[in-house]
Amino acid sequence: MQNYNIMLAGFGGQGILFAGKVIAYSGLIDGRELSWLPSYGPEMRGGTANCSVCLADEPIGSPLVLAPDILIAMNLPSYERFIGDVVSGGTVIVDRTMVDVCPTRHDIQFSALPATQLAEDNGLKGLANIILVGRLLRMTGFSTLESLNIAVEKSVPASKPQMVEFNKQALTLGYEFLDPKECEL
Amino acid sequence: MSEKVLMKGNEALAEAAIRAGCRHFFGYPITPQTELAAYMAKRMPKIGGVYLQAESEVAAINMVYGASAAGVRVMTSSSSPGISLKAEGISYLIGADLPALIVNVQRGAPGLGGIQPSQADYWMATRANGHGDGHVLVFAPSTVQEMCDYASLAFALGDKYRMPAMILADGLLGQMMEPVELPEAITPEDLPLKPWAACGHKNRREHNTVNSLFLVAQELEDSVIEREQRYAKIKAEEQRAELVLTDDADIIVVAFGAAARIARSAIKLVREQGIKAGLVRPITLWPYPKDSIANLLPQAKAFLTVELSCGQMVEDVRLTVNGKVPVNFFGHTGGIVPTPAEVAEAIRMTDKGEQFSLLPYKSKLIATEGGPK
C-alpha cells in the first residue's frame, strides 16, 4: 500500500489530535507501521494544534511530517502555514466553514467541505474533524470504512461510550459527501 | 502475544514499569514527561501502589532513595532541569549501591531551556549524574515499543548490579504514539528478595545498613574500587547496540534515540544514490557499545554521529576510533529535530571525504571545531 505523511492542523478543541489518533488506529487495524506525533510546544498554548501521522509498510524513521502528502486544515492560520509544504500531487482538505479559500496551487487535489456546518446540521456538533477524516478516506482510500469504524471504537474514551455511534455517523457523512467543486482550479 | 495498542511513549513506559512490579513512584511535574506521572497518578492507587507528588525534585529522589533502601522497585521521572536537581540524590543512590529507575524525557537546555526534544543531557547521563566516581546504567529507546521494553530491562539490570538505571528518552519519544505490545505483568511478590534491604525483620537477623558515608579514607577507597570492578564487568557484558545495514557499509552513522530514527531515513535516501552507509544505534549509552564501533573500524572510511545536541556522544566514538579514520558530527540543538534530507547531505559530505563538526546556525551551516568547513 501507499505510504502517507499526514498533517492535521487547527485550533485547540477542534479535535485535531483525536482525528489523527483515529487515522493512526486505522493503520494499526490494517497491520501497517504508523506513528502519531502531536505538537506540544509553546504554540499549543497559543491555541493552535497540529499533529503528524505517518502510515507506511516499513518502520517509520522521522515521525515529524515536514512535507505532507495529505493536509487537513481546520482553520485559516493552519492552512496558510502548511499549504506551501504539501508535496506536488498531494491532497488538501479544508473545513470550509472555517477556511474560506480557493487554493492558489494547481498541483494538488483540493476539497473544501463545510464540515463544521455539516456537523451542526446533523446533530454531530464537535465532529467536523471526523467528517473530514471520512472525506479523506473517500479521496485517497488510505484505509477502509470498516477499519476506521474499529479505529473509532478503540479511540473513543471508555468514559464516553455514546460518542462511538456519533463518530461513526460523522465518518459516513464525510465519506458520502460529494464535493460541490466551488473552487475552479 | 497480547494485542498491540496505540500508546504514547510516556504512557507505555509507565505501564511497563507497573507490569515490571514497580509500585512506588515519586516525582514532580515537568514537561515533556507529564503523561508518565499522570498515568502513574491514575493507576497506582488502583493497584495498591504509591504515587506521590513531592514538594520538589530533590524530595522526590530522596523518597526514591528511601524506598529503594527498603528493597522495593521504585522509580522517578523528570525532564532535563529536573534531573539536574536530582543529581545529588542519584549520587547517594550510587554510593549506597541502590537500584532505582530514573527516567529523563529530555528537553532543550541549558537552564530552563525549552520543552522540545533534545539529547543534550548525554554527558550528564553518561558522565556526571552527580558528584563522585560512579555511573548509572543508561538505556536509549528509539521507539515507543522500546520505551516499554527497556523499563523492565532497566529494573532487572539495576537489581542485578545494585545500581541506578536511567532511561534517557526525549520529548519526541515521550509524546509520540506508536503500536506497542505490552509485556506480561509480574507482581512485586514475584520478584526475588533483596537480602541487603533495610526493611522490617522482627529481630530475626542482624540489621542491615544502607549508607554512602565512609569517613575512613581506606574504607571509602575500597568501596569505590569494589564498584569499579563491577563496572568493568558491566562494560564487558552489558553493551547493547542495533546494527542497521552495516554489512557492506563504509560510512558508519552513529546515532541513538530519536536521532537514530532520522538517521535511518537518511541512510535509506543515500543508499538509493549508491552510498554504502550503515547505522550503529547505541541502546546502552553507559556502558557505551564500543565493541560495535570497533568491529566496524576495519571496513569504515569514516564515521558520522548525528545528535540533538552540539556534539556529545561524538567524543565516545572518537575515543573508540582513536584517530584511525575521520569522525564527523552533525546536529541540531535547542529542540530542533534535524530533517532526513539534512542528515543525508551530511552523509554525502562524509562520503566525499570532508571532515567536519557542523551545526546549522540561523539557517547556515557553521563549523563548531577545526576542519575545512
Interface residues (C-beta under 8 A of the other chain):
Chain A: K21 A24 Y25 L28 L34 S35 W36 L37 P38 Y40 G41 P42 P59 I60 G61 S62 P63 L64 L66 K154
Chain B: K4 V5 L6 T31 P32 G114 I115 Q116 T143 G171 L172 Q175 M176 M177 E178 P179 R261 I262 A263 R264 S265 A266 K268 G335 V337 T339 P340
